Amino acid sequence: MREDRQRLDKWLWFARFAKTRTLAAKLVAGGFVRLNGQRTDNAAKAVAIGDVITLALARTTLVVRVESLGERRGPAPEARQLYIDLNQDNAALVSDPDKG
């Protein structure tokens, strides 16, 4: 794989969305992950900086943009630097009824 890309399951594990790489691969194989809006069931799918990943988890759906490729599974603050949570931006998409 190219240096500017990383396996999807590995990135999910580095970013701490799964406790193990095997569980990350099962998330992908189970159809719970979308990459740039396209459903993927291939854990080896290449992820690059700028890609948008959507995760359908048990009680929530997360939408994140890849900001960095991981080199290791580090502590949580280090893992949070690998992505930007786009769910926080959804509030800006809804217009305020008082202003319109």
Backbone as a printed PyTorch tensor [residue, N CA C, xyz], in Angstrom:
tensor([[[  0.8440,  -1.1770,   0.0000],
         [  0.0000,   0.0000,   0.0000],
         [  0.8930,   1.2460,   0.0000]],

        [[  0.4060,   2.2850,  -0.6480],
         [  1.1780,   3.5280,  -0.7270],
         [  1.3500,   4.1450,   0.6570]],

        [[  2.3730,   4.9730,   0.8000],
         [  2.6650,   5.6020,   2.0880],
         [  1.5810,   6.5760,   2.5310]],

        [[  0.8560,   7.1560,   1.5710],
         [ -0.1800,   8.1320,   1.9190],
         [ -1.5410,   7.4740,   2.1460]],

        [[ -1.5460,   6.1580,   2.2860],
         [ -2.7820,   5.4010,   2.5090],
         [ -2.5810,   4.4110,   3.6580]],

        [[ -3.7080,   3.9700,   4.2290],
         [ -3.6610,   3.0050,   5.3140],
         [ -4.9190,   2.1320,   5.2450]],

        [[ -4.8030,   0.8940,   5.6830],
         [ -5.9610,   0.0040,   5.7100],
         [ -7.0430,   0.5690,   6.6180]],

        [[ -8.2850,   0.4150,   6.2080],
         [ -9.4160,   0.9380,   6.9630],
         [ -9.4920,   0.3300,   8.3650]],

        [[ -9.3460,  -0.9810,   8.4760],
         [ -9.4310,  -1.6090,   9.7940],
         [ -8.3100,  -1.1410,  10.7200]],

        [[ -7.1550,  -0.9520,  10.1670],
         [ -6.0130,  -0.4820,  10.9670],
         [ -6.2530,   0.9480,  11.4510]],

        [[ -6.7720,   1.8040,  10.5650],
         [ -7.0390,   3.1870,  10.9570],
         [ -8.1160,   3.2490,  12.0370]],

        [[ -9.1750,   2.4640,  11.9100],
         [-10.2370,   2.4370,  12.9150],
         [ -9.6950,   1.9920,  14.2770]],

        [[ -8.7680,   1.0620,  14.2590],
         [ -8.1440,   0.5810,  15.4920],
         [ -7.2480,   1.6630,  16.0860]],

        [[ -6.4130,   2.2950,  15.2750],
         [ -5.5390,   3.3750,  15.7450],
         [ -6.3560,   4.5280,  16.3210]],

        [[ -7.4920,   4.8430,  15.6870],
         [ -8.3310,   5.9590,  16.1230],
         [ -9.2420,   5.5790,  17.2950]],

        [[ -9.1260,   4.3410,  17.7550],
         [ -9.8410,   3.8400,  18.9380],
         [-11.3460,   3.7440,  18.7490]],

        [[-11.7930,   3.4440,  17.5290],
         [-13.1980,   3.1650,  17.2970],
         [-13.4990,   1.6930,  17.5450]],

        [[-12.4580,   0.8670,  17.6640],
         [-12.6040,  -0.5530,  17.9710],
         [-11.4790,  -0.9530,  18.9210]],

        [[-11.7930,  -1.8740,  19.8440],
         [-10.8010,  -2.2920,  20.8410],
         [ -9.6830,  -3.1260,  20.2320]],

        [[-10.0110,  -3.8860,  19.1950],
         [ -8.9890,  -4.6980,  18.5280],
         [ -9.1090,  -4.5090,  17.0210]],

        [[ -8.0670,  -4.8710,  16.3320],
         [ -8.0940,  -4.7610,  14.8780],
         [ -9.0720,  -5.7710,  14.2850]],

        [[ -9.2130,  -6.9150,  14.9310],
         [-10.1730,  -7.9210,  14.4850],
         [-11.5960,  -7.3800,  14.5850]],

        [[-11.9220,  -6.6920,  15.6820],
         [-13.2470,  -6.0920,  15.8220],
         [-13.4710,  -4.9870,  14.8000]],

        [[-12.4240,  -4.2460,  14.4810],
         [-12.5260,  -3.2150,  13.4470],
         [-12.8430,  -3.8580,  12.0990]],

        [[-12.1910,  -4.9610,  11.7940],
         [-12.4530,  -5.6690,  10.5390],
         [-13.8810,  -6.2070,  10.5110]],

        [[-14.3900,  -6.6730,  11.6650],
         [-15.7680,  -7.1730,  11.7270],
         [-16.7770,  -6.0400,  11.5410]],

        [[-16.4740,  -4.8510,  12.0560],
         [-17.3420,  -3.6910,  11.8270],
         [-17.4740,  -3.4160,  10.3360]],

        [[-16.3450,  -3.4400,   9.6510],
         [-16.3330,  -3.1650,   8.2090],
         [-17.0580,  -4.2790,   7.4600]],

        [[-16.7300,  -5.5300,   7.7800],
         [-17.3410,  -6.6670,   7.0860],
         [-18.8450,  -6.7420,   7.3450]],

        [[-19.2840,  -6.2630,   8.4880],
         [-20.6960,  -6.2860,   8.8270],
         [-21.5110,  -5.1960,   8.1640]],

        [[-20.8600,  -4.3090,   7.4320],
         [-21.5700,  -3.2570,   6.7130],
         [-21.8780,  -2.0290,   7.5490]],

        [[-21.1810,  -1.8520,   8.6580],
         [-21.4300,  -0.7220,   9.5370],
         [-20.5640,   0.4980,   9.2260]],

        [[-19.7570,   0.4190,   8.1670],
         [-18.8260,   1.4970,   7.8450],
         [-19.0360,   1.9420,   6.3990]],

        [[-19.0600,   3.2600,   6.2140],
         [-19.0860,   3.8490,   4.8690],
         [-17.8270,   4.6950,   4.7040]],

        [[-17.2610,   4.6380,   3.5320],
         [-16.0810,   5.4360,   3.2110],
         [-16.4570,   6.3670,   2.0710]],

        [[-16.4520,   7.6650,   2.3440],
         [-16.8470,   8.6840,   1.3720],
         [-18.2490,   8.4130,   0.8130]],

        [[-19.1490,   7.9950,   1.7110],
         [-20.5340,   7.7760,   1.3280],
         [-20.8320,   6.4300,   0.6950]],

        [[-19.8140,   5.6470,   0.4280],
         [-19.9990,   4.3380,  -0.1960],
         [-19.8140,   3.2330,   0.8350]],

        [[-20.8000,   2.3530,   0.9330],
         [-20.6790,   1.2240,   1.8630],
         [-19.5490,   0.3280,   1.4140]],

        [[-18.7450,  -0.1080,   2.3520],
         [-17.6460,  -1.0090,   2.0340],
         [-17.6600,  -2.1790,   2.9990]],

        [[-17.3120,  -3.3460,   2.5020],
         [-17.1840,  -4.5120,   3.3740],
         [-15.7740,  -5.0820,   3.2890]],

        [[-14.8560,  -4.2780,   2.7730],
         [-13.4750,  -4.6860,   2.5990],
         [-12.6040,  -3.9820,   3.6400]],

        [[-12.1290,  -4.7300,   4.6300],
         [-11.3120,  -4.1530,   5.7030],
         [ -9.9750,  -3.6270,   5.1920]],

        [[ -9.5360,  -4.0960,   4.0340],
         [ -8.2630,  -3.6580,   3.4730],
         [ -8.4070,  -2.4240,   2.5900]],

        [[ -9.6080,  -1.8620,   2.5150],
         [ -9.8440,  -0.6580,   1.7060],
         [ -8.8910,   0.4490,   2.1570]],

        [[ -8.3140,   1.1630,   1.2160],
         [ -7.3430,   2.2090,   1.5250],
         [ -8.0210,   3.4890,   1.9890]],

        [[ -7.5180,   4.0460,   3.0730],
         [ -8.0080,   5.3040,   3.6310],
         [ -6.9160,   6.3500,   3.4290]],

        [[ -7.3050,   7.5540,   3.0200],
         [ -6.3550,   8.6460,   2.8280],
         [ -6.8180,   9.8590,   3.6330]],

        [[ -5.9230,  10.7930,   3.8330],
         [ -6.2550,  12.0300,   4.5290],
         [ -7.3240,  12.7640,   3.7220]],

        [[ -8.3650,  13.2280,   4.4130],
         [ -9.4660,  13.9210,   3.7650],
         [-10.6810,  13.0440,   3.5230]],

        [[-10.5310,  11.7250,   3.6330],
         [-11.6630,  10.8190,   3.4560],
         [-12.6600,  10.9990,   4.6050]],

        [[-13.9360,  10.7680,   4.3080],
         [-14.9870,  10.8470,   5.3280],
         [-15.4540,   9.4280,   5.6330]],

        [[-15.4450,   9.0910,   6.9210],
         [-15.8480,   7.7660,   7.3760],
         [-17.1120,   7.9060,   8.2160]],

        [[-18.1120,   7.0950,   7.8960],
         [-19.3560,   7.0610,   8.6590],
         [-19.4430,   5.7090,   9.3480]],

        [[-19.6230,   5.7430,  10.6630],
         [-19.7140,   4.5240,  11.4660],
         [-21.1060,   4.4270,  12.0730]],

        [[-21.8080,   3.3420,  11.8050],
         [-23.1120,   3.0970,  12.4180],
         [-22.8800,   2.1890,  13.6140]],

        [[-22.8650,   2.7860,  14.8010],
         [-22.6330,   2.0310,  16.0210],
         [-23.9630,   1.7550,  16.7200]],

        [[-23.9250,   1.0590,  17.8400],
         [-25.1380,   0.5940,  18.5160],
         [-26.1340,   1.7110,  18.8070]],

        [[-25.6960,   2.8010,  19.3870],
         [-26.6270,   3.8550,  19.7900],
         [-26.3680,   5.1980,  19.1210]],

        [[-25.4510,   5.2160,  18.1820],
         [-25.1260,   6.4850,  17.5430],
         [-24.5220,   6.2480,  16.1600]],

        [[-24.5230,   7.2760,  15.3770],
         [-23.8380,   7.2570,  14.0850],
         [-22.7940,   8.3560,  14.1190]],

        [[-21.5580,   7.9910,  13.8310],
         [-20.4590,   8.9470,  13.8450],
         [-20.0230,   9.2520,  12.4230]],

        [[-19.7510,  10.5180,  12.1630],
         [-19.2080,  10.9400,  10.8700],
         [-17.9240,  11.6940,  11.1670]],

        [[-16.8080,  11.1820,  10.6520],
         [-15.5050,  11.7990,  10.9180],
         [-14.7360,  11.9640,   9.6140]],

        [[-13.8680,  12.9660,   9.5910],
         [-12.9700,  13.1640,   8.4510],
         [-11.5570,  12.8190,   8.8980]],

        [[-10.8670,  12.0250,   8.1020],
         [ -9.5090,  11.5920,   8.4200],
         [ -8.5660,  12.7950,   8.2880]],

        [[ -7.8760,  13.1080,   9.3650],
         [ -6.9190,  14.2210,   9.3730],
         [ -5.4810,  13.7420,   9.3480]],

        [[ -5.2570,  12.5090,   9.7850],
         [ -3.9090,  11.9670,   9.8310],
         [ -3.9870,  10.4490,   9.8180]],

        [[ -2.9330,   9.8190,   9.3340],
         [ -2.8450,   8.3610,   9.3680],
         [ -2.0400,   7.9880,  10.6090]],

        [[ -2.4950,   7.0170,  11.3320],
         [ -1.8320,   6.6270,  12.5670],
         [ -0.5620,   5.8320,  12.3260]],

        [[  0.3280,   5.9220,  13.2880],
         [  1.5470,   5.1150,  13.2590],
         [  1.5140,   4.0510,  14.3390]],

        [[  0.6340,   4.2720,  15.3590],
         [  0.5130,   3.3170,  16.4480],
         [ -0.8290,   3.5530,  17.1340]],

        [[ -1.2110,   2.6160,  17.9850],
         [ -2.4210,   2.7850,  18.7980],
         [ -1.9660,   3.4080,  20.1150]],

        [[ -2.1020,   4.6940,  20.1850],
         [ -1.6450,   5.4270,  21.3550],
         [ -2.7890,   5.7570,  22.2910]],

        [[ -2.5370,   6.6550,  23.2300],
         [ -3.5830,   7.0600,  24.1630],
         [ -4.6980,   7.8290,  23.4420]],

        [[ -5.8360,   7.9580,  24.1220],
         [ -7.0180,   8.5840,  23.5250],
         [ -6.7570,   9.9930,  22.9850]],

        [[ -6.0420,  10.8730,  23.7180],
         [ -5.8000,  12.2110,  23.1530],
         [ -5.0200,  12.1690,  21.8270]],

        [[ -4.1120,  11.2220,  21.7160],
         [ -3.3600,  11.0590,  20.4650],
         [ -4.2660,  10.5340,  19.3600]],

        [[ -5.1720,   9.6280,  19.7040],
         [ -6.0990,   9.0540,  18.7230],
         [ -7.0590,  10.1130,  18.1930]],

        [[ -7.4800,  11.0480,  19.0450],
         [ -8.4240,  12.0880,  18.6110],
         [ -7.7960,  13.0440,  17.5990]],

        [[ -6.4940,  13.0670,  17.4970],
         [ -5.8340,  13.9240,  16.5130],
         [ -5.8670,  13.3180,  15.1110]],

        [[ -6.3090,  12.0780,  15.0050],
         [ -6.3730,  11.4200,  13.7040],
         [ -7.6020,  11.8070,  12.9010]],

        [[ -8.5910,  12.4370,  13.5490],
         [ -9.8430,  12.7480,  12.8580],
         [-10.4960,  13.9980,  13.4210]],

        [[-11.4460,  14.5280,  12.6290],
         [-12.3070,  15.6280,  13.0730],
         [-13.7360,  15.0900,  13.0600]],

        [[-14.4460,  15.2910,  14.1550],
         [-15.8260,  14.8430,  14.2720],
         [-16.7190,  15.8140,  13.5030]],

        [[-17.3560,  15.3340,  12.4460],
         [-18.2250,  16.1750,  11.6280],
         [-19.6420,  16.2390,  12.1790]],

        [[-19.9820,  15.4170,  13.1580],
         [-21.3090,  15.4620,  13.7770],
         [-21.5460,  16.8030,  14.4460]],

        [[-20.5200,  17.4290,  14.9590],
         [-20.6500,  18.7140,  15.6210],
         [-21.0590,  19.8020,  14.6440]],

        [[-20.7290,  19.6480,  13.3780],
         [-21.0410,  20.6510,  12.3670],
         [-22.4860,  20.5670,  11.8890]],

        [[-23.2060,  19.4790,  12.2120],
         [-24.5730,  19.3110,  11.7300],
         [-25.5050,  20.4090,  12.2520]],

        [[-25.2360,  20.9540,  13.4140],
         [-26.0880,  21.9980,  13.9560],
         [-26.0710,  23.2350,  13.0620]],

        [[-24.9730,  23.4910,  12.3960],
         [-24.8580,  24.6540,  11.5300],
         [-25.6900,  24.4720,  10.2420]],

        [[-26.0560,  23.2400,   9.9210],
         [-26.8320,  22.9890,   8.7120],
         [-28.3130,  23.2540,   8.9110]],

        [[-28.7410,  23.3200,  10.1380],
         [-30.1510,  23.5750,  10.4420],
         [-30.3390,  25.0570,  10.6390]],

        [[-31.3000,  25.6310,   9.9180],
         [-31.5190,  27.0660,  10.0470],
         [-32.2870,  27.3800,  11.3180]],

        [[-32.0220,  28.5190,  11.8750],
         [-32.7010,  28.9740,  13.0850],
         [-34.0470,  29.5670,  12.6830]],

        [[-35.1720,  29.0250,  13.1900],
         [-36.4950,  29.5350,  12.7710],
         [-36.7250,  30.9840,  13.1710]],

        [[-36.0490,  31.4680,  14.2110],
         [-36.2280,  32.8540,  14.6430],
         [-35.5700,  33.8460,  13.6850]],

        [[-34.5600,  33.3810,  12.9400],
         [-33.8280,  34.2900,  12.0390],
         [-34.3860,  34.2670,  10.6280]],

        [[-35.2590,  33.3310,  10.3180],
         [-35.7070,  33.1970,   8.9550],
         [-37.0630,  33.6520,   8.7580]]])
